[in-house]
Amino acid sequence: MILIVDDTPENIISLKKVLEKNGFEVDTASSGEEALKKILNRSYVLIILDVQMPGMDGFEVAETISGFSKAKETAIIFLSAASANVNLITRGYSSGGLDYISKPVDMNVLLLKVKTFYRIYEQSRALNKMQETLREEIEYRKEAERKKDEFISIASHELKTPMTSVKGYIQLLERSIEKNDIETTKARLSKVQNQIEKLNNLIADLLDISKIESGKLKLNKKHFQFDALVEDVLEILQQSHPDVTFIKKGSFEGKIYGDDIRIEQVILNFMTNALKYAPDSNEIHINSRREGDHAYFSVKDFGIGMAEENKDKVFNKFYRIEETSERFQGLGIGLYICKEIIELHQGEIGVNSQPGEGSEFYFTLPLNTEQDENI
Ligand code: ADP
């Protein structure tokens, strides 16, 4: 937008007409004071400024706006009878550019100058934008690098902890074997097994991450009974957590066409998170049902819950809620893998949650594929 400042209405009209005819947007002011008000309110690419005006003259206007942040990139073309004075003002004004045209105005010269200023303005905007994008990209790299470093450090720690336990138990095992103490040997062997299972799960998760990165996480689909799968997971968890009450609500009796091992992995992940992030509760609700053309499954806990802004982020790779990350161990990759698995099945994943009240993680699986045999 161009601002024409001139106290002679005829000048304004003729300048406005020519500029508008050439596709420029034009605003006008008939005094220095009015111009200042306008410049305070919006940014102009260019101001065409009559030097000789009653009241505030063109130079005064230019000097005043040299301090306005809104006019930082604004260029000025003075319309002046004498050219010498223009040089004086250029020193004080560090804007997008200054020029002058002697009166009477040669419209061709004016248009040429206006077009040049516009081109410079557009080029400098494009450059600024490019710079901004580059800066953002660098920041985003930096951020990814930081997250990766943090992940490597947590992952090494998570792998080292069960490894240290295994080492310790093996030393103890040697002693109980020497003593021929079968009962203690059995108990210690089972502890070693637990730790090895932990290591195995961690390594499997890490392998899944690299499969996702390289697009190699593939599904091995077949028809399977969904409810039977849920029952299996519940049975295993009930054995390892005898003090927790798993309340199963509803069921989905039909068959699903999908990768049962991967779906089991998601269900198990929801359940282990429900156990981990609700340390003071001993109840978990499991819902499954048919909802129109898809199966719905959810795991609800009564634990720490989460704030609204974290509900999407928890499915991001390496994301862990900062406030609770010290209190609970983890790598921040389980839900990311779950999301990938569910999305590969064309399903949806999400969470309903209130801080302090608990979370309900859910997924849906579509039933309307040709291969489905839903009963
Ligand atoms: P991890 O538990 O290993 O950190 P996840 O990917 O399973 O990784 O979960 C990501 C983050 O989501 C967790 O660090 C935690 O902050 C949050 N979260 C997951 N499940 C729950 C839950 N049931 N209740 C509250 N927060 C949860």
Residues whose N, C-alpha, C, O or C-beta is under 5 A from the ligand:
A	BS01	ADP	N273 A274 Y277 G305 M306 V314 Y319 R320 I321 Q329 G330 L331 G332 I333 G334 L335 Y336 S359
